[in-house]
Amino acid sequence: MTEISAHIPDGDIYDLQSVHPGDRVEVWDRGVLRYRGRVEELVPHLGVVWIRETWTWERKMITVDDYCVRSYSGPYRPSMTPHTPPSTGPAAMDSTCLGPSDLFPTDLAELSLVELQVLHSRISRQLDSEYLTDPAGPHPVTTDRHHEVVLALDAHTST
């Protein structure tokens, strides 16, 4: 599964020779963001990297054969990748929830108050659903998004 390629900024990493301790990465598994964190150690010739996970602060061992590892330099929210096709079609557009792999606006400041309120509603419903269906609790991406939207709503209403 490992391909040889150059490091692509904010893209897939196939060659760990271009990765260094301190680099920010995302770890994807079959289109789902599993971890985001900073590289602590790596063994490039074995395709193994250890990261300090951002949300839980746990140390994780990642292999490029088992996961899609992507460099990441943006804010702490997921980016859409070729590995995560966005939800499409009428069902996705009419959904009352916003799942972790669904598209998320990159700049919340550009949204109107009504758009922020709708986004908040969809994320809140997703949080409710995840609390009710997953014994481990909500997905870290959902909690991150909820926090960002609340901050954007607070900033919008204070202006």
Secondary structure, 3 states (H helix, E strand, C coil): CCCCCCCCCCCECCCHHHCCCCCEEEEEECCEEEEEEEEEEEEHHHCEEEEEECCCCCEEEEECCCCEEEECCCCCCCCCCCCCCCCCHHHHHHCCCCCCCCCCCCCHHHCCHHHHHHHHHHHHHHHHHHHHHCCCCCCHHHHHHHHHHHHHHHHHHCC
